[in-house]
């Protein structure tokens, strides 16, 4: 009778020793794709770095209602008021450039003032995006451009907005500064307007995690970067994000 008892005890110990992955929620309003390849490569990297987690899409929930997740990537304006999710890392941009929103246009148009853009078609990531939607439209309306929603095309990501511009489907596109500077020379584009910089993108960790768990996951996120062209793990984040740094 002792052997079955020992077997049951061993199974109980093993089940107690297994820890479920941490839940990681992302705000996708600034772009990012949860494709199977990107998710699997990201989760594999995090396991190897000592922070096993599983991604959950919480794009449509506000920060205050996310008390049940362990880690959260937010693209809201920096300055969380949550007492349970505390910011530990900030997003790093391409070449550490200021995170602005720009209005791009084909250089061949020779247009250099916003006043000439009245009534033109505009490509944006989405109306709900703070940077690529709200601030892009504000940049134009502050220059007395009357926007017609029937001439605003949402693409869901910045590469889509750029593609519309290059193919002539829109006349201008709203693209974050770091991406605009990376893309404009090769594609013969010009920045016709640019906003002030914003500090967007934070990693927040739930205070319910132990100090050791928080430290392991912090180091795992600090190690994130795109290794090569086939590496898809960073695709879950906005295209302007290349990694994380200390606050």
C-alpha positions as CSV (number, residue, x, y, z in Angstrom):
1,X,0.0,0.0,0.0
2,X,2.9,2.3,0.4
3,X,3.8,2.6,-3.3
4,X,0.4,4.1,-4.4
5,X,0.6,6.5,-1.5
6,X,4.1,7.6,-2.6
7,X,3.0,7.9,-6.2
8,X,0.1,10.1,-5.3
9,X,2.3,12.3,-3.0
10,X,4.8,12.7,-5.8
11,X,2.1,13.8,-8.3
12,X,0.8,16.3,-5.8
13,X,4.2,17.8,-5.2
14,X,4.8,18.0,-8.9
15,X,1.5,19.8,-9.6
16,X,2.2,22.3,-6.8
17,X,5.7,22.9,-8.1
18,X,4.4,23.8,-11.6
19,X,3.7,27.5,-11.9
20,X,1.3,28.8,-14.6
21,X,2.8,31.3,-17.1
22,X,2.4,34.9,-16.2
23,X,-0.3,36.7,-18.2
24,X,1.0,39.5,-20.5
25,X,-1.5,41.9,-22.0
26,X,-0.8,44.3,-24.8
27,X,-2.4,47.5,-26.0
28,X,-2.4,47.2,-29.8
29,X,-3.8,50.6,-30.6
30,X,-0.4,51.7,-31.8
31,X,0.0,48.6,-34.0
32,X,1.6,45.2,-33.3
33,X,0.5,41.9,-34.6
34,X,-0.3,38.8,-32.6
35,X,0.5,36.3,-35.4
36,X,1.2,32.7,-34.4
37,X,4.9,33.0,-35.4
38,X,5.5,36.3,-33.6
39,X,3.8,35.1,-30.4
40,X,5.6,31.8,-30.4
41,X,9.0,33.4,-30.9
42,X,8.4,36.0,-28.3
43,X,7.1,33.5,-25.7
44,X,10.1,31.2,-26.4
45,X,12.6,34.0,-25.9
46,X,10.9,35.0,-22.6
47,X,11.0,31.4,-21.3
48,X,14.7,31.2,-22.1
49,X,15.2,34.4,-20.2
50,X,13.5,33.1,-17.1
51,X,10.1,34.8,-17.5
52,X,7.5,32.3,-18.8
53,X,4.4,34.2,-19.9
54,X,1.4,33.8,-22.1
55,X,0.0,36.7,-24.2
56,X,-3.5,37.9,-23.9
57,X,-5.0,40.7,-26.0
58,X,-6.5,43.3,-23.8
59,X,-6.6,46.2,-26.3
60,X,-10.1,47.3,-25.5
61,X,-9.7,47.6,-21.7
62,X,-8.5,50.6,-19.7
63,X,-5.5,50.3,-17.4
64,X,-7.6,50.5,-14.2
65,X,-9.5,47.3,-15.1
66,X,-6.4,45.2,-15.8
67,X,-5.7,44.2,-12.2
68,X,-5.9,40.5,-13.0
69,X,-2.9,40.5,-15.5
70,X,0.7,40.1,-14.4
71,X,2.4,42.2,-17.0
72,X,1.0,44.9,-19.3
73,X,2.4,46.9,-22.2
74,X,0.7,50.2,-22.4
75,X,0.9,52.9,-25.1
76,X,-1.0,55.4,-23.1
77,X,0.6,58.7,-22.2
78,X,3.2,58.0,-19.5
79,X,2.0,58.5,-15.9
80,X,0.0,55.5,-14.7
81,X,-2.4,56.0,-11.7
82,X,-2.8,52.3,-11.1
83,X,-1.7,51.1,-7.6
84,X,-1.5,47.4,-8.7
85,X,0.4,47.8,-12.0
86,X,3.6,49.8,-11.6
87,X,5.8,51.0,-14.5
88,X,9.2,49.5,-14.6
89,X,10.5,50.0,-18.1
90,X,10.0,52.5,-21.0
91,X,9.9,51.8,-24.7
92,X,13.0,52.5,-26.8
93,X,12.5,54.0,-30.3
94,X,14.5,53.5,-33.5
95,X,17.9,55.2,-33.0
96,X,16.5,56.7,-29.7
97,X,14.7,59.4,-31.8
98,X,11.9,61.5,-30.2
99,X,8.5,59.9,-30.6
100,X,6.5,62.3,-32.7
101,X,3.8,62.0,-35.3
102,X,4.6,63.3,-38.8
103,X,2.7,64.0,-42.0
104,X,4.4,62.4,-44.9
105,X,3.9,63.3,-48.6
106,X,5.6,62.3,-51.8
107,X,8.6,64.7,-52.5
108,X,7.5,64.9,-56.2
109,X,4.5,67.0,-55.3
110,X,6.8,69.9,-54.3
111,X,4.2,70.9,-51.6
112,X,5.8,72.3,-48.5
113,X,2.8,73.9,-46.6
114,X,-0.1,72.3,-44.9
115,X,-2.5,74.8,-46.3
116,X,-2.3,73.0,-49.7
117,X,-3.6,69.8,-48.2
118,X,-7.2,70.9,-47.8
119,X,-9.6,68.1,-48.9
120,X,-6.8,65.5,-49.5
121,X,-7.0,61.8,-48.6
122,X,-5.2,60.8,-45.4
123,X,-3.9,57.4,-44.3
124,X,-3.7,56.7,-40.6
125,X,-3.3,53.6,-38.4
126,X,-6.7,54.1,-36.7
127,X,-9.0,56.7,-35.2
128,X,-8.4,55.2,-31.7
129,X,-4.6,55.4,-31.8
130,X,-3.4,58.3,-29.5
131,X,-0.3,59.0,-31.6
132,X,-1.2,58.0,-35.2
133,X,-4.9,58.9,-34.9
134,X,-5.7,61.6,-32.4
135,X,-2.5,63.5,-32.6
136,X,-2.2,63.2,-36.3
137,X,-5.6,64.7,-36.8
138,X,-4.9,67.4,-34.2
139,X,-1.7,68.3,-36.1
140,X,-3.8,69.0,-39.2
141,X,-6.8,70.7,-37.6
142,X,-4.5,73.0,-35.6
143,X,-3.3,74.2,-39.0
144,X,-6.9,74.9,-40.1
145,X,-7.3,71.8,-42.2
146,X,-10.9,70.6,-42.3
147,X,-10.9,66.8,-42.1
148,X,-13.5,64.8,-43.9
149,X,-13.9,61.3,-42.3
150,X,-14.8,59.8,-45.7
151,X,-11.3,60.7,-46.9
152,X,-9.5,59.2,-43.9
153,X,-8.4,55.6,-44.4
154,X,-7.5,53.4,-41.4
155,X,-5.0,50.6,-42.1
156,X,-4.4,49.0,-38.6
157,X,-0.6,49.5,-38.9
158,X,1.9,52.1,-40.0
159,X,3.3,50.0,-42.9
160,X,-0.3,49.9,-44.3
161,X,-0.6,53.7,-44.2
162,X,2.8,54.0,-45.9
163,X,1.7,51.5,-48.6
164,X,-1.4,53.6,-49.3
165,X,0.8,56.7,-49.7
166,X,3.3,55.0,-52.0
167,X,0.6,53.5,-54.2
168,X,-1.2,56.8,-54.5
169,X,-4.4,55.7,-52.7
170,X,-3.9,58.6,-50.3
171,X,-2.1,61.9,-50.7
172,X,-0.6,62.1,-47.2
173,X,0.1,59.6,-44.4
174,X,0.5,60.0,-40.6
175,X,3.7,58.2,-39.6
176,X,5.7,58.3,-36.3
177,X,8.9,60.3,-36.6
178,X,11.4,57.5,-36.1
179,X,9.7,55.4,-38.8
180,X,9.3,58.4,-41.1
181,X,13.0,59.2,-41.0
182,X,13.8,55.6,-41.7
183,X,11.5,55.3,-44.7
184,X,11.5,58.7,-46.3
185,X,14.8,58.8,-48.2
186,X,14.5,55.4,-49.8
187,X,10.9,56.1,-50.8
188,X,11.4,59.8,-51.9
189,X,9.1,61.2,-49.3
190,X,9.1,64.5,-47.4
191,X,7.9,65.4,-43.8
192,X,5.6,68.3,-44.2
193,X,4.6,68.6,-40.5
194,X,5.7,67.2,-37.2
195,X,4.3,67.2,-33.7
196,X,6.0,67.7,-30.4
197,X,7.6,64.6,-28.8
198,X,5.5,62.2,-26.7
199,X,6.7,59.7,-24.1
200,X,4.6,56.6,-25.0
201,X,5.1,52.9,-24.2
202,X,5.7,51.4,-20.8
203,X,6.0,47.9,-19.3
204,X,4.0,47.6,-16.1
205,X,4.3,44.7,-13.7
206,X,1.7,43.6,-11.1
207,X,2.8,44.2,-7.5
208,X,1.4,40.7,-6.7
209,X,4.6,39.2,-8.3
210,X,7.4,38.5,-5.9
211,X,10.5,40.7,-6.1
212,X,12.5,37.8,-7.7
213,X,9.8,37.3,-10.3
214,X,9.7,41.0,-11.1
215,X,13.4,41.2,-11.5
216,X,13.6,38.2,-13.8
217,X,10.9,39.5,-16.1
218,X,12.4,43.0,-16.1
219,X,15.7,41.6,-17.2
220,X,14.0,39.4,-19.8
221,X,12.3,42.5,-21.4
222,X,15.6,44.5,-21.3
223,X,17.1,41.7,-23.4
224,X,14.6,42.0,-26.2
225,X,15.7,43.1,-29.6
226,X,15.3,41.9,-33.2
227,X,18.1,39.4,-33.9
228,X,17.8,39.2,-37.7
229,X,15.3,39.7,-40.6
230,X,13.6,36.4,-39.9
231,X,13.1,37.2,-36.2
232,X,9.4,38.0,-35.7
233,X,9.3,38.3,-31.9
234,X,9.3,42.2,-31.9
235,X,6.3,42.2,-34.3
236,X,3.9,42.1,-31.4
237,X,4.9,45.7,-30.5
238,X,4.4,49.0,-32.4
239,X,6.8,49.3,-35.4
240,X,8.6,52.3,-33.8
241,X,9.6,50.2,-30.8
242,X,13.0,48.4,-30.8
243,X,13.3,47.4,-27.2
244,X,13.0,48.6,-23.6
245,X,15.1,50.7,-21.2
246,X,15.0,51.6,-17.6
247,X,12.6,54.4,-16.5
